[in-house]
Amino acid sequence: MSRLVPVAVLAWGVAVGAVAESGAAPDPSTYLYDVPAASAQPLSGQWLPQSGGGAALEEDQTGHRFQGCPVLVNDKIVAVVRRETAELDVYCRLAEGVRRAARLQPVCDGGTALKATSLAVKENSRTAAAIEVEFRSPRGETRRIAYTLGAGEPVVKTTAGPGVQKLRVHAPCRFAVLPDFFGDDILVDARAIPVPHAELPSENFLLHLMDRGETLLMTVSESRENDVGVSISSGEMVFSDIAYGKKPHIWVAILSGRGIWHEHAAALGDAGQTISLAWKMPFPALWRVDWTTVDGLTDSWEMMLQQPDGKYVIQGWFGQDESLGQRFGKEFGDRDWNKPGRRRWNPVLGGFAFPCWVDHDGRGYLQPLAARRYSEGGKVYNFAGPVLVYPLDRAKAAPLVTPVEKLTVVDLVRMTLGVGPCEYILDLEGQKRNARGVATCYARDVINAIYQRGTQLRERRAIEEQLDAAVAFITNVRERIDLYVKFGHETAAYLEEQKRFDPRHAALLDEWIELTGRLDQFFAESRERIHTPAYARQAAADFRRQLLAYTLQDAPQRCAAQMAVFTSLGGAQDGLVASCRMIVKTLRQRAGIAVAVQPELKGVATEIRARTQAILRNPTPYEAPRH
């Protein structure tokens, strides 16, 4: 017998209204309701589950026969099963009421004209509620899909039975983003896609940026075997098709609230100008900024955060500290790329003012890079077009710490996939820096200071250690450079082979081959300045022979001249390896973008993105992977 408890529902509804008025957090527990179809959709305003006669199922009741629509509820999500069609309407719960974020449709046999035949409660507890829908595919075959909502989570988990190929996510938006944790994001602007149907690279994550900055919807899939199909109409991405592949789960997660993402349109004339955004950071986080460049690419940065004392900080990936001292141990000192007043340096851009930040009041600012010599690596740093801001990861630099109740994109990845699979897909091992020794400029400063003090005889061991560390650093960076050059040769050969196999794409593949060829070009141009590790070892041997026991008055000057050999070599290497990385990142992004309008390039583009991720793993310190 069905056990419906309208009294409990009424009490729960009153409680929800009370907490809404008081501002207290609503109950995160999950509840399952049977709501008359007429009152279940569409939802709006301060809708409550008991509206129109809905009733709650008692906890652990699983044998209920639904008279209306199953509705799954927690403090963040209301999910309505449209019982006649096997679809699910997902609403986010806001202070002002519920708002639909997406309609989810299983795709079978290439279609979505599905007829639901039965509903079954798979779980009904205060920690999770799940409904399985059995339905007929367009060919009349029996298929199943389950929808699960967990306590306190802004996530709906879908589990596909055999024969369900895709999940169609109706979440209309102009902008979508494929986050990239090794290079730059791919920012998809529906207004820039000239075809009604497009393919996006087969990645595990896709962001729909919706509702003028108030809703960020993220799909997370276990599989990346198939590309993401999108439908474009009137400059809007109407829906995305996410493939299940050989894995049964796709999650749909929602971050909602004012300012959860922001758009700004940048113009070429803005270069060097300070722009105050009509956006205030809703909570401390590592906010990613995706700039559009004039060549149609995306350049991804993370906003600096200004602490109450006025100092700017930027957090490394996944909570890693950005300072060189923290990254390489105390022997590296407390050097940092961040300088006062947002000044920063890297080997490709040189010195520049960091172009995106949040001040101590939480207000966002942009200062597009001035167009000067930022063309190394095949990318032109002329920002023009949409600029998007969204919360990528948690901030952990006290006092700017993300509140425990606030979530970011990386949180959603961990919440859906679990810690182990999350670390595998994000390749946390590949994010770690590849460092040996110490930078040549640090070794120079330590040794020069010893000679300035005149204590070289007493501190001979320290000098020897710094010389060895500088040679180790030079050797390590040169090994990375050689790997990039090898990558260039192998990738160019692969692309030449693909061009012979399918000449239709020769023009595009020639562009990629030319871009890859810059690795060889830059290496040839730098060969005389970077020398070899053997040259560095000989320079260290010369220093030991000539200066270790040298104490005459000109010792500091001779020491400085000899150490300049190391810094000249190290600086040339740093610039080259950073430029190599920029080339590979650009190739990676171009391959991803190409699939959108030329899906027949999927195989080649997927291979290029796999190759680029492999070479981008474990960068050396000055490859400027994070600007």
Secondary structure as GFF3:
##gff-version 3
##sequence-region A 1 627
A	DSSP	alpha_helix	6	22	.	.	.	ID=ss1
A	DSSP	beta_strand	31	35	.	.	.	ID=ss2
A	DSSP	alpha_helix	37	40	.	.	.	ID=ss3
A	DSSP	beta_strand	55	56	.	.	.	ID=ss4
A	DSSP	beta_strand	69	73	.	.	.	ID=ss5
A	DSSP	beta_strand	77	82	.	.	.	ID=ss6
A	DSSP	beta_strand	87	94	.	.	.	ID=ss7
A	DSSP	beta_strand	97	107	.	.	.	ID=ss8
A	DSSP	beta_strand	115	124	.	.	.	ID=ss9
A	DSSP	beta_strand	128	136	.	.	.	ID=ss10
A	DSSP	beta_strand	142	150	.	.	.	ID=ss11
A	DSSP	beta_strand	155	160	.	.	.	ID=ss12
A	DSSP	beta_strand	166	170	.	.	.	ID=ss13
A	DSSP	beta_strand	175	178	.	.	.	ID=ss14
A	DSSP	beta_strand	186	189	.	.	.	ID=ss15
A	DSSP	three_ten_helix	190	192	.	.	.	ID=ss16
A	DSSP	beta_strand	197	200	.	.	.	ID=ss17
A	DSSP	beta_strand	205	210	.	.	.	ID=ss18
A	DSSP	three_ten_helix	211	213	.	.	.	ID=ss19
A	DSSP	beta_strand	215	221	.	.	.	ID=ss20
A	DSSP	beta_strand	228	233	.	.	.	ID=ss21
A	DSSP	beta_strand	236	243	.	.	.	ID=ss22
A	DSSP	beta_strand	249	256	.	.	.	ID=ss23
A	DSSP	beta_strand	262	266	.	.	.	ID=ss24
A	DSSP	three_ten_helix	268	270	.	.	.	ID=ss25
A	DSSP	beta_strand	275	280	.	.	.	ID=ss26
A	DSSP	beta_strand	286	293	.	.	.	ID=ss27
A	DSSP	beta_strand	298	302	.	.	.	ID=ss28
A	DSSP	beta_strand	304	306	.	.	.	ID=ss29
A	DSSP	beta_strand	312	313	.	.	.	ID=ss30
A	DSSP	three_ten_helix	317	319	.	.	.	ID=ss31
A	DSSP	alpha_helix	324	328	.	.	.	ID=ss32
A	DSSP	three_ten_helix	330	332	.	.	.	ID=ss33
A	DSSP	beta_strand	338	339	.	.	.	ID=ss34
A	DSSP	three_ten_helix	340	342	.	.	.	ID=ss35
A	DSSP	beta_strand	343	346	.	.	.	ID=ss36
A	DSSP	beta_strand	350	353	.	.	.	ID=ss37
A	DSSP	beta_strand	356	358	.	.	.	ID=ss38
A	DSSP	beta_strand	363	366	.	.	.	ID=ss39
A	DSSP	three_ten_helix	376	378	.	.	.	ID=ss40
A	DSSP	beta_strand	383	393	.	.	.	ID=ss41
A	DSSP	beta_strand	396	397	.	.	.	ID=ss42
A	DSSP	beta_strand	400	401	.	.	.	ID=ss43
A	DSSP	alpha_helix	409	417	.	.	.	ID=ss44
A	DSSP	alpha_helix	419	426	.	.	.	ID=ss45
A	DSSP	alpha_helix	428	431	.	.	.	ID=ss46
A	DSSP	alpha_helix	440	453	.	.	.	ID=ss47
A	DSSP	alpha_helix	460	501	.	.	.	ID=ss48
A	DSSP	three_ten_helix	503	505	.	.	.	ID=ss49
A	DSSP	alpha_helix	506	530	.	.	.	ID=ss50
A	DSSP	alpha_helix	533	547	.	.	.	ID=ss51
A	DSSP	alpha_helix	555	597	.	.	.	ID=ss52
A	DSSP	three_ten_helix	599	601	.	.	.	ID=ss53
A	DSSP	alpha_helix	602	616	.	.	.	ID=ss54
A	DSSP	three_ten_helix	621	623	.	.	.	ID=ss55
###
